[in-house]
Amino acid sequence: MSKPAELAELEQVIDEGGSLVDARIACEVGTGNCRYPVYVVTLGRNMPDVPAVGFFGGIHGLERIGAEVVLAYLRSLVRRLRWDDVLCHKLESLRLVFMPVVNPGGLSRGTRANPNGVDLMRNAPVDATESVPFLVGGQRLSASLPWYRGARNQPMEPESQAVCDVVEGELLSRPFSLAIDCHSGFGSRDRIWFPYAHTAVPIPHLAEMYALKQIFDQAYVHHDYTFEPQSRQYLAHGDLWDYLYMKAATDPTRLFLPMTLEMGSWLWVKKNPRQLLSRYGIFNPLIRHRQERVLRRHLSWLEFLTRAASSYQRWVPAGPERDRHREEAMALWYWGNRR
């Protein structure tokens, strides 16, 4: 297998950043002479009391645009570090963590799963408590079928475990952290999902997630994202972010809010129906100017997350305000059908 272009680009960004960034290899995946590194790149202050944001991409190898969106933002930050005093000042009290190419083997092969046939987003030791859609919700029948969870009672795949190790070490150890995992799906809207995926029960920090949505709506009045719990679309076994969120939720002194950016690929396909003839075209923009538009489109959302983390103490609700936020969130996402 050849090195995927996204991995080569990440290594170029690391070289360009030089001493301005810290990079390490979380694990290596593959077999024989064909092995790929899974990189972690960090910026900002590495102190336990500062908030952090994690950016993840390339978990599904077929959805290249997820890795490319994270890479575009990382490259922008690296280039701004040389001249942007505002950014440098912000990073004195913020930690940014990047894993843009979690599944290099899948990217190289052009498959959703890793080279072992395992869907990394169905690989965590979490079973849905309610019925899930056949296959799509995760299955243990065969690695030759999509959405394979891996064998029962086996360790997580090295890529999945690397994500968990990085999140636990870099994000869950802090008083406040956010995570965004970039994907694409065959939908007509860009969606921001948050846990749970394994149950329709609301998360304990529903009020905080609703408060985050509120400040985003206020700051970007004309945005076109649909912000919702993943359970409104479907339930699934083995979701990594459910697994990590539940770990974090056991510590009342920590607040961890993970999200998924699910880019709606129908937005690209409907303008170029020939993309349906390509397996990449179903999940990625194939025309250059549309890809560039997508890379630009989501930078504001990623930048917003860094600002929200930096100032979390100003918007995270408490006391009666938290109760009010939860009631409004329940009405929006669980009792009605409003956006």
C-alpha positions as CSV (number, residue, x, y, z in Angstrom):
1,M,0.0,0.0,0.0
2,S,1.3,3.5,-0.9
3,K,1.4,6.3,1.7
4,P,-1.9,8.2,1.6
5,A,-1.7,11.8,0.5
6,E,-3.2,13.0,3.8
7,L,-0.4,11.3,5.8
8,A,2.3,12.8,3.5
9,E,0.6,16.2,3.9
10,L,0.6,15.9,7.7
11,E,4.3,15.1,7.7
12,Q,4.9,18.2,5.6
13,V,2.9,20.3,8.1
14,I,4.9,18.9,11.0
15,D,8.1,19.7,9.2
16,E,6.9,23.2,8.4
17,G,5.9,23.8,12.1
18,G,9.4,22.8,13.3
19,S,9.9,23.8,16.9
20,L,6.6,25.6,17.0
21,V,4.7,22.3,17.3
22,D,5.2,19.0,19.2
23,A,4.7,15.8,17.3
24,R,4.9,12.2,18.3
25,I,3.8,8.8,17.0
26,A,1.0,7.3,19.0
27,C,1.3,3.9,17.3
28,E,2.3,2.3,14.1
29,V,-0.2,0.2,12.1
30,G,0.1,-2.2,9.2
31,T,2.0,-5.4,8.5
32,G,5.5,-6.3,7.3
33,N,7.3,-3.5,5.5
34,C,4.0,-1.6,5.0
35,R,3.6,0.2,8.3
36,Y,2.2,3.7,8.9
37,P,2.6,6.1,11.9
38,V,-0.4,7.5,13.6
39,Y,0.7,11.0,14.6
40,V,-0.3,13.3,17.4
41,V,0.4,17.0,17.0
42,T,0.0,19.4,19.9
43,L,0.2,23.2,20.3
44,G,-0.2,25.4,23.3
45,R,0.5,25.2,26.9
46,N,0.9,21.7,28.5
47,M,-0.3,22.5,32.0
48,P,-3.0,20.4,33.7
49,D,-5.2,23.4,34.6
50,V,-5.7,24.8,31.1
51,P,-8.6,23.8,28.9
52,A,-8.0,21.8,25.7
53,V,-9.6,21.0,22.3
54,G,-9.0,17.8,20.4
55,F,-9.3,17.6,16.6
56,F,-9.7,14.2,15.0
57,G,-10.0,13.1,11.3
58,G,-9.5,10.1,9.0
59,I,-11.1,7.6,11.3
60,H,-13.0,6.2,8.3
61,G,-10.5,5.8,5.5
62,L,-13.1,6.3,2.8
63,E,-14.1,9.8,4.2
64,R,-10.9,11.6,3.2
65,I,-12.5,15.0,3.5
66,G,-12.6,14.6,7.3
67,A,-8.8,14.3,7.5
68,E,-8.4,17.1,5.0
69,V,-10.6,19.5,7.1
70,V,-8.5,18.9,10.2
71,L,-5.3,19.2,8.2
72,A,-6.4,22.5,6.7
73,Y,-7.0,24.0,10.1
74,L,-3.7,22.7,11.5
75,R,-1.8,24.1,8.6
76,S,-3.5,27.5,9.1
77,L,-2.5,27.5,12.7
78,V,1.1,26.6,12.0
79,R,1.5,29.4,9.5
80,R,-0.2,31.9,11.8
81,L,2.0,31.1,14.7
82,R,4.9,33.0,13.0
83,W,3.0,36.3,13.0
84,D,-0.3,36.2,14.8
85,D,0.2,37.7,18.3
86,V,-3.5,37.0,19.2
87,L,-3.1,33.3,18.5
88,C,0.2,33.1,20.4
89,H,-1.4,34.8,23.4
90,K,-4.4,32.5,23.3
91,L,-2.2,29.4,23.2
92,E,-0.5,30.5,26.5
93,S,-3.7,29.3,28.2
94,L,-5.0,26.6,25.8
95,R,-3.9,23.2,24.6
96,L,-4.8,22.0,21.1
97,V,-4.4,18.3,20.2
98,F,-4.6,17.0,16.6
99,M,-4.9,13.5,15.2
100,P,-5.8,14.2,11.6
101,V,-5.0,10.8,10.2
102,V,-6.2,8.2,12.7
103,N,-6.7,5.4,10.1
104,P,-3.8,5.7,7.5
105,G,-4.2,2.1,6.4
106,G,-7.9,2.7,5.6
107,L,-7.0,5.9,3.8
108,S,-4.4,4.0,1.7
109,R,-6.8,1.2,0.9
110,G,-9.8,3.4,0.3
111,T,-11.9,1.6,2.9
112,R,-14.1,2.7,5.7
113,A,-12.5,0.2,8.0
114,N,-8.9,-0.3,9.0
115,P,-6.8,-3.0,7.2
116,N,-8.1,-5.6,9.6
117,G,-11.6,-4.9,8.4
118,V,-12.7,-3.2,11.7
119,D,-14.8,-0.1,11.7
120,L,-13.0,2.0,14.3
121,M,-16.2,3.8,15.3
122,R,-17.9,0.5,16.2
123,N,-14.9,-0.8,18.0
124,A,-15.2,0.5,21.6
125,P,-16.5,-1.8,24.4
126,V,-20.0,-0.2,24.5
127,D,-23.2,-2.1,23.6
128,A,-26.3,-0.3,22.6
129,T,-29.1,-0.6,25.2
130,E,-31.8,-0.3,22.5
131,S,-32.2,-1.8,19.1
132,V,-29.8,-0.6,16.3
133,P,-30.2,-0.8,12.5
134,F,-29.0,-4.0,11.0
135,L,-25.3,-3.9,10.0
136,V,-25.1,-0.1,10.2
137,G,-25.4,-0.2,14.0
138,G,-22.3,-2.5,14.2
139,Q,-22.0,-6.2,13.7
140,R,-19.7,-9.1,14.7
141,L,-20.7,-11.4,11.8
142,S,-17.7,-10.9,9.6
143,A,-14.9,-8.5,8.7
144,S,-15.9,-8.9,5.1
145,L,-19.1,-7.0,5.8
146,P,-19.2,-3.2,6.6
147,W,-19.5,-1.8,10.1
148,Y,-17.6,-4.8,11.7
149,R,-17.0,-4.2,15.4
150,G,-14.2,-6.7,15.8
151,A,-14.2,-10.0,17.7
152,R,-16.0,-10.1,21.0
153,N,-13.8,-9.8,24.1
154,Q,-10.7,-8.8,22.1
155,P,-8.7,-5.6,22.7
156,M,-9.5,-2.6,20.7
157,E,-7.7,-2.0,17.4
158,P,-4.4,-0.1,17.8
159,E,-5.9,3.0,16.1
160,S,-8.9,3.0,18.4
161,Q,-6.7,2.5,21.5
162,A,-4.4,5.3,20.3
163,V,-7.4,7.7,20.2
164,C,-8.5,6.6,23.7
165,D,-4.9,7.0,25.1
166,V,-4.5,10.5,23.6
167,V,-8.0,11.6,24.8
168,E,-7.4,10.3,28.3
169,G,-3.9,11.8,28.5
170,E,-4.5,15.1,26.8
171,L,-8.2,15.9,27.3
172,L,-9.7,14.0,30.2
173,S,-6.9,15.1,32.6
174,R,-8.1,18.7,32.4
175,P,-11.0,20.6,34.0
176,F,-12.6,21.3,30.6
177,S,-12.1,19.9,27.1
178,L,-13.9,19.6,23.8
179,A,-13.3,17.2,21.0
180,I,-14.4,17.3,17.4
181,D,-14.2,14.3,15.1
182,C,-14.7,15.1,11.4
183,H,-16.6,12.7,9.1
184,S,-18.8,12.8,6.0
185,G,-22.0,11.0,5.4
186,F,-24.6,10.7,2.7
187,G,-26.9,13.4,4.0
188,S,-28.3,16.7,2.8
189,R,-27.1,18.8,5.7
190,D,-23.9,19.4,7.8
191,R,-24.6,18.1,11.2
192,I,-22.9,18.4,14.6
193,W,-23.6,15.3,16.6
194,F,-23.0,14.7,20.3
195,P,-23.4,11.6,22.5
196,Y,-25.1,9.3,23.0
197,A,-25.0,6.9,20.1
198,H,-25.8,3.8,22.1
199,T,-29.0,5.0,23.7
200,A,-31.7,7.6,23.3
201,V,-31.3,8.7,26.9
202,P,-29.9,12.3,27.3
203,I,-26.4,12.7,28.4
204,P,-25.7,14.1,31.9
205,H,-24.2,17.2,30.5
206,L,-27.1,18.1,28.2
207,A,-27.3,21.6,29.6
208,E,-23.7,22.3,28.8
209,M,-24.0,21.0,25.3
210,Y,-27.1,23.2,24.8
211,A,-25.2,26.2,26.2
212,L,-22.4,25.6,23.6
213,K,-25.0,25.5,20.8
214,Q,-26.5,28.7,22.1
215,I,-23.3,30.7,22.0
216,F,-22.5,29.3,18.6
217,D,-25.9,30.3,17.3
218,Q,-25.4,33.8,18.7
219,A,-21.9,34.3,17.3
220,Y,-22.7,32.8,13.8
221,V,-26.3,33.7,13.2
222,H,-26.4,32.5,9.6
223,H,-24.7,29.1,10.0
224,D,-26.3,26.1,8.4
225,Y,-25.4,23.3,10.9
226,T,-27.9,21.0,12.5
227,F,-26.8,20.5,16.1
228,E,-28.3,17.4,17.7
229,P,-27.7,14.2,19.6
230,Q,-26.6,11.4,17.3
231,S,-29.4,9.2,18.7
232,R,-31.9,11.3,16.7
233,Q,-30.5,9.8,13.5
234,Y,-29.6,6.2,14.6
235,L,-28.2,4.1,17.4
236,A,-25.0,2.1,17.2
237,H,-22.8,-0.2,19.2
238,G,-19.1,0.5,20.0
239,D,-19.1,4.3,19.6
240,L,-15.7,5.6,20.7
241,W,-17.0,9.0,21.8
242,D,-19.7,7.4,24.0
243,Y,-17.0,5.3,25.6
244,L,-14.7,8.2,26.3
245,Y,-17.5,10.5,27.4
246,M,-18.8,7.9,29.9
247,K,-15.3,7.6,31.3
248,A,-15.0,11.3,31.8
249,A,-18.5,11.7,33.3
250,T,-17.5,9.6,36.3
251,D,-15.4,12.5,37.5
252,P,-17.5,15.5,38.6
253,T,-14.5,17.8,38.5
254,R,-14.0,17.3,34.8
255,L,-16.2,18.4,31.8
256,F,-15.6,16.7,28.5
257,L,-17.9,17.5,25.5
258,P,-17.1,15.4,22.4
259,M,-18.8,16.1,19.1
260,T,-18.8,14.8,15.5
261,L,-18.9,17.0,12.4
262,E,-20.9,14.9,9.9
263,M,-20.6,16.7,6.6
264,G,-23.5,16.1,4.3
265,S,-22.0,14.7,1.0
266,W,-25.4,15.0,-0.8
267,L,-24.6,18.7,-1.0
268,W,-21.7,17.9,-3.4
269,V,-23.3,14.9,-5.2
270,K,-26.4,16.8,-6.2
271,K,-24.2,19.3,-8.1
272,N,-22.2,16.6,-9.7
273,P,-24.3,13.3,-10.0
274,R,-21.4,11.6,-11.7
275,Q,-19.8,11.3,-8.3
276,L,-22.2,8.5,-7.6
277,L,-20.2,6.3,-10.0
278,S,-17.2,6.6,-7.6
279,R,-17.0,5.2,-4.1
280,Y,-15.0,8.2,-3.1
281,G,-17.6,10.5,-4.7
282,I,-20.3,9.4,-2.4
283,F,-18.4,10.7,0.6
284,N,-16.0,13.4,-0.7
285,P,-16.2,16.4,-3.1
286,L,-14.3,15.5,-6.2
287,I,-14.2,18.8,-8.0
288,R,-11.3,21.0,-6.8
289,H,-13.2,24.2,-6.2
290,R,-15.9,22.4,-4.2
291,Q,-13.3,20.8,-2.0
292,E,-11.6,24.1,-1.4
293,R,-15.0,25.6,-0.5
294,V,-15.6,22.8,2.0
295,L,-12.2,23.3,3.6
296,R,-12.9,27.0,4.0
297,R,-16.5,26.4,5.2
298,H,-15.7,24.6,8.4
299,L,-12.7,26.7,9.6
300,S,-15.0,29.0,11.5
301,W,-16.6,26.1,13.4
302,L,-13.1,24.8,14.4
303,E,-11.9,28.2,15.4
304,F,-15.1,28.8,17.4
305,L,-14.3,25.6,19.5
306,T,-10.9,27.1,20.5
307,R,-12.5,30.3,21.6
308,A,-15.3,28.5,23.5
309,A,-12.7,26.3,25.3
310,S,-10.6,29.3,26.2
311,S,-13.6,31.1,27.8
312,Y,-15.6,28.2,29.1
313,Q,-16.0,29.7,32.5
314,R,-18.0,32.5,31.0
315,W,-20.7,30.4,29.4
316,V,-20.9,27.0,31.1
317,P,-24.2,27.2,33.1
318,A,-24.5,26.6,36.8
319,G,-27.3,26.5,39.4
320,P,-30.8,27.5,38.2
321,E,-29.4,28.6,34.8
322,R,-28.2,25.0,34.3
323,D,-31.7,23.7,35.1
324,R,-33.2,26.1,32.6
325,H,-30.7,25.1,29.9
326,R,-31.5,21.4,30.4
327,E,-35.3,22.0,30.2
328,E,-34.8,23.9,27.0
329,A,-32.6,21.2,25.6
330,M,-35.1,18.5,26.4
331,A,-37.8,20.5,24.7
332,L,-35.6,21.0,21.6
333,W,-34.1,17.5,21.2
334,Y,-36.2,15.0,23.1
335,W,-39.8,16.3,23.5
336,G,-40.4,17.9,20.1
337,N,-39.1,18.0,16.5
338,R,-37.7,21.5,16.3
339,R,-34.2,22.2,15.0
